Structures are given as structure tokens and as C-alpha cells.
């Protein structure tokens, strides 16, 4: 899990939302996770 891509984070949160039938809750969390992962990856390389 050390190489989680931003799209992977969004996909994981979307899958959790579909499985728990609370997609409206988990999709915004996935978008936030997408942004956090992409910012952290840019900070680590730059």
C-alpha cells in the first residue's frame, strides 16, 4: 500500500460506498482521498 495511486484511492472509496449502499457518503470521501494522495505524492517527489 505504499504506492497507492490517487485513482486507486478514489476507486477504493467508491467500492466501499457501493458495497455499503452509501455511495453518496463515500464518493466525496474518495475525492478528498484522491486529492490528499496526489498532493502527498507531489510533495514526496518534489
N, CA, C and O atoms as CSV, one atom per row, in Angstrom:
chain,resi,resn,atom,element,x,y,z
A,1,UNK,N,N,0.813,-1.209,0.000
A,1,UNK,CA,C,0.000,0.000,0.000
A,1,UNK,C,C,0.852,1.266,0.000
A,1,UNK,O,O,0.317,2.371,0.087
A,2,UNK,N,N,2.149,1.117,-0.095
A,2,UNK,CA,C,2.987,2.310,-0.084
A,2,UNK,C,C,2.931,3.061,-1.408
A,2,UNK,O,O,3.321,4.227,-1.478
A,3,UNK,N,N,2.449,2.406,-2.453
A,3,UNK,CA,C,2.375,3.031,-3.776
A,3,UNK,C,C,0.913,3.170,-4.223
A,3,UNK,O,O,0.565,2.759,-5.330
A,4,UNK,N,N,0.070,3.737,-3.383
A,4,UNK,CA,C,-1.332,3.928,-3.720
A,4,UNK,C,C,-1.470,5.112,-4.665
A,4,UNK,O,O,-1.004,6.214,-4.375
A,5,UNK,N,N,-2.116,4.870,-5.798
A,5,UNK,CA,C,-2.324,5.946,-6.755
A,5,UNK,C,C,-3.558,6.749,-6.359
A,5,UNK,O,O,-4.423,6.235,-5.650
A,6,UNK,N,N,-3.652,8.000,-6.803
A,6,UNK,CA,C,-4.849,8.792,-6.494
A,6,UNK,C,C,-6.123,8.140,-7.028
A,6,UNK,O,O,-7.154,8.139,-6.356
A,7,UNK,N,N,-6.047,7.587,-8.236
A,7,UNK,CA,C,-7.227,6.923,-8.784
A,7,UNK,C,C,-7.577,5.674,-7.981
A,7,UNK,O,O,-8.751,5.332,-7.835
A,8,UNK,N,N,-6.570,5.004,-7.469
A,8,UNK,CA,C,-6.811,3.827,-6.633
A,8,UNK,C,C,-7.542,4.186,-5.348
A,8,UNK,O,O,-8.424,3.450,-4.906
A,9,UNK,N,N,-7.179,5.310,-4.749
A,9,UNK,CA,C,-7.855,5.758,-3.527
A,9,UNK,C,C,-9.317,6.074,-3.815
A,9,UNK,O,O,-10.198,5.726,-3.029
A,10,UNK,N,N,-9.573,6.732,-4.941
A,10,UNK,CA,C,-10.950,7.032,-5.326
A,10,UNK,C,C,-11.730,5.752,-5.603
A,10,UNK,O,O,-12.901,5.639,-5.240
A,11,UNK,N,N,-11.080,4.797,-6.243
A,11,UNK,CA,C,-11.735,3.533,-6.575
A,11,UNK,C,C,-12.065,2.737,-5.315
A,11,UNK,O,O,-13.136,2.136,-5.232
A,12,UNK,N,N,-11.165,2.724,-4.339
A,12,UNK,CA,C,-11.402,2.001,-3.093
A,12,UNK,C,C,-12.590,2.602,-2.352
A,12,UNK,O,O,-13.464,1.873,-1.883
A,13,UNK,N,N,-12.625,3.924,-2.244
A,13,UNK,CA,C,-13.734,4.569,-1.535
A,13,UNK,C,C,-15.052,4.383,-2.283
A,13,UNK,O,O,-16.098,4.227,-1.652
A,14,UNK,N,N,-15.022,4.396,-3.590
A,14,UNK,CA,C,-16.240,4.163,-4.372
A,14,UNK,C,C,-16.734,2.736,-4.192
A,14,UNK,O,O,-17.939,2.505,-4.091
A,15,UNK,N,N,-15.815,1.777,-4.152
A,15,UNK,CA,C,-16.203,0.385,-3.948
A,15,UNK,C,C,-16.823,0.190,-2.568
A,15,UNK,O,O,-17.807,-0.536,-2.427
A,16,UNK,N,N,-16.257,0.831,-1.553
A,16,UNK,CA,C,-16.836,0.741,-0.204
A,16,UNK,C,C,-18.246,1.325,-0.215
A,16,UNK,O,O,-19.162,0.773,0.396
A,17,UNK,N,N,-18.410,2.446,-0.913
A,17,UNK,CA,C,-19.733,3.063,-0.994
A,17,UNK,C,C,-20.748,2.183,-1.687
A,17,UNK,O,O,-21.905,2.120,-1.271
A,18,UNK,N,N,-20.328,1.500,-2.744
A,18,UNK,CA,C,-21.251,0.607,-3.444
A,18,UNK,C,C,-21.596,-0.615,-2.597
A,18,UNK,O,O,-22.737,-1.077,-2.608
A,19,UNK,N,N,-20.624,-1.134,-1.872
A,19,UNK,CA,C,-20.874,-2.316,-1.057
A,19,UNK,C,C,-21.751,-2.014,0.150
A,19,UNK,O,O,-22.544,-2.859,0.567
A,20,UNK,N,N,-21.618,-0.819,0.714
A,20,UNK,CA,C,-22.415,-0.473,1.892
A,20,UNK,C,C,-23.694,0.277,1.527
A,20,UNK,O,O,-24.460,0.668,2.408
A,21,UNK,N,N,-23.924,0.479,0.226
A,21,UNK,CA,C,-25.103,1.201,-0.266
A,21,UNK,C,C,-25.167,2.636,0.246
A,21,UNK,O,O,-26.250,3.201,0.402
A,22,UNK,N,N,-23.996,3.222,0.507
A,22,UNK,CA,C,-23.912,4.622,0.937
A,22,UNK,C,C,-22.951,5.357,0.017
A,22,UNK,O,O,-22.002,5.994,0.474
A,23,UNK,N,N,-23.205,5.262,-1.291
A,23,UNK,CA,C,-22.306,5.843,-2.285
A,23,UNK,C,C,-22.226,7.351,-2.145
A,23,UNK,O,O,-21.166,7.933,-2.377
A,24,UNK,N,N,-23.330,8.002,-1.768
A,24,UNK,CA,C,-23.354,9.446,-1.606
A,24,UNK,C,C,-22.459,9.935,-0.486
A,24,UNK,O,O,-22.025,11.087,-0.497
A,25,UNK,N,N,-22.176,9.076,0.480
A,25,UNK,CA,C,-21.272,9.422,1.572
A,25,UNK,C,C,-19.820,9.135,1.201
A,25,UNK,O,O,-18.939,9.949,1.478
A,26,UNK,N,N,-19.568,8.002,0.586
A,26,UNK,CA,C,-18.200,7.560,0.342
A,26,UNK,C,C,-17.565,8.204,-0.877
A,26,UNK,O,O,-16.340,8.315,-0.926
A,27,UNK,N,N,-18.345,8.635,-1.868
A,27,UNK,CA,C,-17.747,9.240,-3.060
A,27,UNK,C,C,-17.057,10.574,-2.742
A,27,UNK,O,O,-15.942,10.789,-3.217
A,28,UNK,N,N,-17.666,11.482,-1.960
A,28,UNK,CA,C,-16.924,12.696,-1.578
A,28,UNK,C,C,-15.674,12.391,-0.744
A,28,UNK,O,O,-14.658,13.074,-0.881
A,29,UNK,N,N,-15.743,11.379,0.110
A,29,UNK,CA,C,-14.558,10.969,0.862
A,29,UNK,C,C,-13.481,10.476,-0.096
A,29,UNK,O,O,-12.294,10.718,0.122
A,30,UNK,N,N,-13.894,9.789,-1.150
A,30,UNK,CA,C,-12.953,9.319,-2.162
A,30,UNK,C,C,-12.299,10.462,-2.916
A,30,UNK,O,O,-11.112,10.395,-3.238
A,31,UNK,N,N,-13.059,11.507,-3.200
A,31,UNK,CA,C,-12.483,12.670,-3.891
A,31,UNK,C,C,-11.459,13.357,-2.992
A,31,UNK,O,O,-10.402,13.778,-3.462
A,32,UNK,N,N,-11.768,13.471,-1.706
A,32,UNK,CA,C,-10.812,14.057,-0.768
A,32,UNK,C,C,-9.561,13.180,-0.672
A,32,UNK,O,O,-8.444,13.694,-0.634
A,33,UNK,N,N,-9.745,11.868,-0.633
A,33,UNK,CA,C,-8.595,10.958,-0.584
A,33,UNK,C,C,-7.769,11.066,-1.860
A,33,UNK,O,O,-6.541,10.996,-1.812
A,34,UNK,N,N,-8.435,11.237,-3.003
A,34,UNK,CA,C,-7.750,11.430,-4.283
A,34,UNK,C,C,-6.843,12.651,-4.220
A,34,UNK,O,O,-5.685,12.596,-4.636
A,35,UNK,N,N,-7.374,13.756,-3.699
A,35,UNK,CA,C,-6.590,14.987,-3.605
A,35,UNK,C,C,-5.440,14.846,-2.612
A,35,UNK,O,O,-4.331,15.306,-2.885
A,36,UNK,N,N,-5.687,14.219,-1.469
A,36,UNK,CA,C,-4.649,14.064,-0.453
A,36,UNK,C,C,-3.511,13.188,-0.975
A,36,UNK,O,O,-2.340,13.514,-0.783
A,37,UNK,N,N,-3.848,12.084,-1.630
A,37,UNK,CA,C,-2.815,11.187,-2.140
A,37,UNK,C,C,-2.001,11.878,-3.226
A,37,UNK,O,O,-0.779,11.737,-3.263
A,38,UNK,N,N,-2.658,12.620,-4.110
A,38,UNK,CA,C,-1.912,13.286,-5.175
A,38,UNK,C,C,-1.010,14.384,-4.625
A,38,UNK,O,O,0.109,14.553,-5.110
A,39,UNK,N,N,-1.470,15.136,-3.622
A,39,UNK,CA,C,-0.633,16.179,-3.022
A,39,UNK,C,C,0.554,15.552,-2.288
A,39,UNK,O,O,1.671,16.061,-2.384
A,40,UNK,N,N,0.333,14.467,-1.565
A,40,UNK,CA,C,1.423,13.826,-0.835
A,40,UNK,C,C,2.444,13.231,-1.789
A,40,UNK,O,O,3.639,13.264,-1.499
A,41,UNK,N,N,2.010,12.689,-2.915
A,41,UNK,CA,C,2.955,12.138,-3.890
A,41,UNK,C,C,3.766,13.260,-4.530
A,41,UNK,O,O,4.963,13.095,-4.764
A,42,UNK,N,N,3.135,14.395,-4.816
A,42,UNK,CA,C,3.870,15.519,-5.388
A,42,UNK,C,C,4.858,16.084,-4.378
A,42,UNK,O,O,5.964,16.473,-4.754
A,43,UNK,N,N,4.489,16.137,-3.127
A,43,UNK,CA,C,5.374,16.664,-2.087
A,43,UNK,C,C,6.565,15.751,-1.887
A,43,UNK,O,O,7.679,16.222,-1.663
A,44,UNK,N,N,6.338,14.421,-1.968
A,44,UNK,CA,C,7.408,13.457,-1.733
A,44,UNK,C,C,8.440,13.512,-2.866
A,44,UNK,O,O,9.638,13.401,-2.609
A,45,UNK,N,N,7.993,13.680,-4.110
A,45,UNK,CA,C,8.928,13.689,-5.236
A,45,UNK,C,C,9.571,15.059,-5.417
A,45,UNK,O,O,10.686,15.153,-5.930
A,46,UNK,N,N,8.894,16.109,-5.007
A,46,UNK,CA,C,9.391,17.451,-5.263
A,46,UNK,C,C,10.041,18.119,-4.171
A,46,UNK,O,O,10.485,19.257,-4.320
